[in-house]
Amino acid sequence: MPGFDVTALRAEFPALRREQDGRPVVFLDGPGGTQVPQRVIDAVAGYLTDTNANHGGAFVTSEASDAMSDEAHAAVADFLGASSPDEIKFGYNMTTLTLHLGRSIGATLRPGDEIVVTTLDHEANVSTWEAMAADRGLTVRKVDIREDDVTLDLEDLESKLSDRTKLVAVGYASNAVGTINPIAEIVARAHEVGALTFVDAVAYAPHAPIDVQAIDTDLLVCSAYKWFGPHLGALYGKAEVLDALPAFKVRPATDRFETGTAAFESIAGTLAATEYLRDVGRRHGAPAGASRRSELVAGMRAIVDYEQGLVRRLLDGLAAIPGVTIHGIVDPARAAERVPTVSISIDGVRPHDAAESMGRDGIFVWDGDFYATGLIERLGKAESGGVLRLGLVHYNTAEEVDRTLGAVGALATAAVA
């Protein structure tokens, strides 16, 4: 297999050519939204230029638009390992899709039923269910973390499950500290007590292949703008689960869960994003003539291998800087248990001040709680402004990691001077 050619891949992202004060910008803001390849930009513009039309028309642009949308559903089904394009539903973003599904799932539940959520999750996969539970007289049980490595406490999960549990909502990976949850194990345990599972894969999807059939989840959501596409959310649902849920839609709508006019230009861009990832696979191990699914998996596996080396460099460097605390898994032997999203605290430096300083140096990072509000509160960091998040993706480089380490080191040194 050829080595990972990050230089060639970076050339496809026009934003990565940006400079600030004569130096290239370092984009470590990927967990909030990745940059996009030129082909995604071209697809969005091309759709609006050439095939901009609503669904179901008896004329060529509408027919072309519908064909593109059908192909995008099939492509995302392959990206997620779904058995059918009909199991993919597009929406505004993960949060909006979750709120929509929350209403449908809530309509099937009764007082006394229970929902399990976790402290590790983004609020979209916590507050949605808490609000629905309050409306319907349900009980919400929240699974805690292990504070030493910021992983989910699986013994606590076990204690929260019972025959009253009707839904387990859990993240595939933490958008704040990078922890990967053992999703297949969690899904299996939820199914043993008869509960549905709802997996938030937003923070995981840019970093590794997903196989919804292998993990056997009932529902899974992600956002294309976190995996090199435009602003669009994608929902996977087992056909039998979606068919059994009540749908809240206007009467003529042809799809039970895609309500209103779709963002067709974003769907076109999402299709282009899957084509980019297929090309990564073709360059890095997929055999000639492989299926789209095989090419996507090969691309994501190549990304895993490259990113693990990159995050190891970052974690080792951060561990060597006095005054820096890494929140989450740091053991090299547990590399497969985290994505390359790293959050830190710097003694004597507020996260926002650190982000501002690094931003002036052309290193773009996030600070705060990133809507992982419960987790940041649990870590005792809410009152001090949260944490500083350094988010690597596959278009980042070792040189950018080293530049980031230099900036963090300078902040830590200045704080004790």
Residue pairs with C-beta under 8 A, 6 or more apart in sequence:
1 284
1 285
1 302
2 283
2 284
4 284
4 302
4 305
4 306
4 394
5 283
6 306
6 394
6 395
6 396
6 397
8 283
9 280
9 394
9 395
10 16
10 395
10 397
12 37
12 38
12 39
12 276
13 35
13 36
13 37
13 38
13 395
14 38
14 41
15 27
15 35
15 36
16 24
16 25
16 27
16 35
16 395
17 24
18 24
18 25
19 25
19 362
20 362
21 362
23 362
24 362
25 362
25 363
25 364
26 362
26 363
26 364
26 396
26 400
26 403
26 404
27 35
27 364
27 395
27 396
28 363
28 364
28 365
28 390
28 391
28 392
28 396
28 400
28 404
29 364
29 365
29 366
29 391
30 206
30 226
30 391
30 392
30 393
30 396
31 175
31 203
31 226
31 341
31 366
31 370
31 389
31 391
32 366
32 370
32 391
33 225
33 226
33 231
34 206
34 225
34 226
34 227
34 228
34 393
35 228
35 395
36 228
36 229
36 230
36 269
36 273
37 228
37 272
37 273
37 276
39 272
39 275
39 276
40 228
40 229
40 230
40 269
40 272
40 273
40 276
41 269
42 272
43 268
43 269
43 271
43 272
44 230
44 265
44 266
44 268
44 269
44 272
46 268
47 65
47 68
47 264
47 265
47 268
47 269
48 265
50 61
50 64
51 61
51 64
51 65
51 68
52 61
52 65
52 264
52 265
53 59
53 61
53 62
53 64
53 65
53 264
54 62
54 65
54 261
55 62
55 65
55 66
55 69
55 254
55 261
55 262
56 62
56 66
56 254
57 63
65 264
68 264
68 267
68 268
68 271
69 262
69 264
69 267
70 85
71 271
72 90
72 267
72 268
72 270
72 271
72 274
73 85
73 86
73 88
73 90
74 85
75 270
75 271
75 274
75 275
75 292
76 82
76 85
76 88
76 90
76 224
76 234
76 270
76 274
77 83
77 84
77 85
77 87
77 88
77 236
78 274
78 291
78 292
78 293
78 296
79 210
79 274
79 277
79 296
80 88
80 210
80 211
80 212
80 220
80 222
80 234
80 236
81 209
81 210
81 211
81 212
81 213
81 214
81 293
82 88
82 212
82 213
82 236
83 213
83 239
84 239
86 239
87 236
87 237
87 238
87 239
87 242
88 234
88 235
88 236
89 97
89 234
89 235
89 237
89 242
89 255
89 257
89 258
90 232
90 233
90 234
90 235
90 258
90 262
90 263
90 266
90 267
90 270
91 97
91 100
91 232
91 233
91 234
91 235
91 257
91 258
92 231
92 232
92 233
92 263
93 223
93 225
93 231
93 232
93 233
94 124
94 200
94 202
94 221
94 222
94 223
94 233
95 124
95 128
95 233
96 233
97 221
97 233
97 234
97 235
98 124
98 125
98 128
98 198
98 200
98 221
99 124
99 128
100 248
100 257
100 259
101 198
101 219
101 235
101 237
101 245
101 257
102 128
102 129
102 131
102 132
103 132
103 248
104 245
104 246
104 247
104 248
104 257
105 132
105 167
105 196
105 198
105 245
106 132
106 133
106 135
106 136
107 245
107 246
108 166
108 245
108 246
109 115
109 136
109 138
109 166
109 167
110 136
110 137
111 136
111 137
111 138
112 137
112 138
112 139
112 164
113 138
113 139
113 164
113 166
114 138
114 139
114 140
114 141
114 162
114 164
114 165
114 166
115 129
115 132
115 133
115 138
115 139
115 140
115 141
115 165
115 166
115 167
115 168
115 169
116 140
116 141
116 142
116 143
116 157
116 160
116 161
116 165
116 167
116 168
116 169
116 170
116 190
116 195
117 125
117 126
117 129
117 130
117 140
117 141
117 142
117 143
117 169
117 170
118 126
118 142
118 143
118 145
118 152
118 157
118 169
118 170
118 171
119 142
119 143
119 144
119 145
119 374
119 375
119 378
120 143
120 145
120 150
120 151
120 152
120 171
120 174
120 179
120 181
120 372
120 375
121 169
121 170
121 171
121 174
121 200
121 372
121 374
121 375
122 171
122 175
122 200
122 202
122 203
122 370
122 371
122 372
123 371
123 372
123 373
123 374
124 200
124 371
125 169
125 170
125 171
125 198
125 200
126 142
126 169
126 374
128 169
129 140
129 167
129 169
130 140
132 138
133 139
133 140
139 164
141 160
141 165
142 160
142 374
143 152
143 153
143 156
143 157
143 160
143 170
144 153
144 156
144 378
145 151
145 152
145 153
145 375
145 378
146 152
146 153
147 378
147 379
149 179
149 328
149 329
149 330
149 331
150 174
150 177
150 179
150 327
150 328
150 329
150 375
150 379
151 179
151 181
151 329
151 337
152 170
152 179
152 181
152 186
154 182
154 185
154 186
157 186
157 189
158 189
161 168
161 189
161 190
161 192
161 193
161 195
162 193
163 193
163 194
165 190
165 193
165 194
165 195
166 194
166 195
166 196
167 195
167 196
167 197
167 198
168 186
168 187
168 190
168 195
168 196
168 197
168 198
169 197
169 198
169 200
170 181
170 183
170 186
170 197
170 198
170 199
170 200
171 181
171 199
171 200
171 201
171 202
171 203
171 204
172 180
172 181
172 183
172 199
172 200
172 201
172 203
172 204
172 205
172 210
172 220
173 179
173 180
173 181
173 201
173 203
173 204
173 207
173 338
173 339
173 341
174 203
174 328
174 341
174 372
174 375
175 202
175 203
175 341
175 370
175 371
175 372
176 327
176 341
176 343
176 369
176 370
176 372
176 375
176 376
176 387
176 389
177 327
177 328
177 338
177 341
177 342
177 343
177 372
177 375
178 203
178 311
178 328
178 329
178 338
178 339
178 340
178 341
178 342
178 343
179 328
179 329
179 337
179 338
180 204
180 336
180 337
180 338
180 339
183 199
183 215
183 217
184 214
184 215
184 216
186 197
187 197
187 199
187 215
187 216
187 217
188 216
190 196
190 197
191 197
191 216
196 218
196 219
196 241
197 217
197 218
197 219
198 217
198 218
198 219
198 220
198 221
199 215
199 217
199 219
199 220
199 221
200 220
200 221
200 222
201 210
201 220
201 221
201 222
202 221
202 222
202 223
202 226
203 226
203 339
203 341
204 210
204 222
204 339
205 222
205 223
205 226
205 227
206 226
206 227
206 228
206 303
206 339
206 393
206 394
207 300
207 303
207 304
207 307
207 339
207 340
207 393
208 300
208 301
208 303
208 304
208 339
209 296
209 297
209 300
209 301
209 304
210 220
210 222
212 220
212 236
217 236
218 237
218 238
218 241
219 235
219 236
219 237
219 238
219 241
220 235
220 236
220 237
221 233
221 234
221 235
221 236
222 233
222 234
223 231
223 232
223 233
223 234
224 230
224 231
224 232
224 233
224 234
224 266
224 269
224 270
224 273
225 231
225 232
227 273
227 277
228 273
228 276
228 277
229 266
229 269
229 270
229 272
229 273
229 274
230 265
230 266
230 269
230 270
230 273
231 263
231 266
232 263
232 266
232 267
232 269
232 270
234 270
235 257
237 257
242 256
242 257
247 256
247 257
248 259
249 255
249 256
249 257
249 259
250 259
253 259
253 260
274 292
274 296
277 295
277 296
277 299
277 300
278 286
278 292
278 295
278 296
278 299
279 299
280 298
280 299
280 300
280 302
280 303
280 394
281 290
281 294
281 295
281 296
281 297
281 298
281 299
281 300
281 302
282 295
282 298
282 299
283 302
284 298
284 299
284 301
284 302
285 298
285 301
285 302
286 294
286 295
286 298
286 299
287 294
290 298
303 394
306 394
307 339
307 340
307 392
307 393
307 394
308 335
308 336
308 340
310 340
310 392
310 396
310 397
310 398
310 401
311 335
311 338
311 340
311 342
311 392
312 332
312 335
313 398
313 401
313 402
314 340
314 342
314 390
314 392
314 401
314 404
314 405
315 326
315 330
315 332
315 342
317 401
317 402
317 405
318 324
318 326
318 342
318 344
318 405
318 408
319 326
319 330
321 405
321 408
321 409
321 412
322 412
322 416
323 346
323 347
323 348
323 412
323 415
323 416
324 344
324 345
324 346
324 347
324 408
324 412
325 344
325 345
325 346
325 347
326 342
326 343
326 344
327 343
327 344
327 345
327 379
327 387
328 338
328 342
328 343
329 337
329 338
340 391
340 392
340 393
341 389
341 390
341 391
341 392
342 389
342 390
342 391
342 392
343 387
343 388
343 389
343 390
344 387
344 388
344 390
344 408
345 351
345 381
345 384
345 387
345 388
346 354
346 388
346 408
346 411
346 412
346 415
347 412
347 415
347 416
348 415
348 416
349 411
349 412
349 415
350 384
350 385
351 367
351 368
351 384
351 385
351 386
351 387
351 388
352 367
352 368
352 385
354 365
354 367
354 388
354 408
354 411
355 365
355 366
355 367
355 388
357 407
357 411
358 364
358 365
358 404
358 407
358 408
358 411
359 365
361 407
363 403
363 404
363 407
365 388
365 389
365 390
365 391
365 404
366 388
366 389
366 391
367 385
367 386
367 387
367 388
367 389
368 376
368 385
368 386
368 387
369 375
369 376
369 377
369 381
369 382
369 386
369 387
370 386
370 389
373 382
376 382
376 386
376 387
379 387
381 387
390 404
392 401
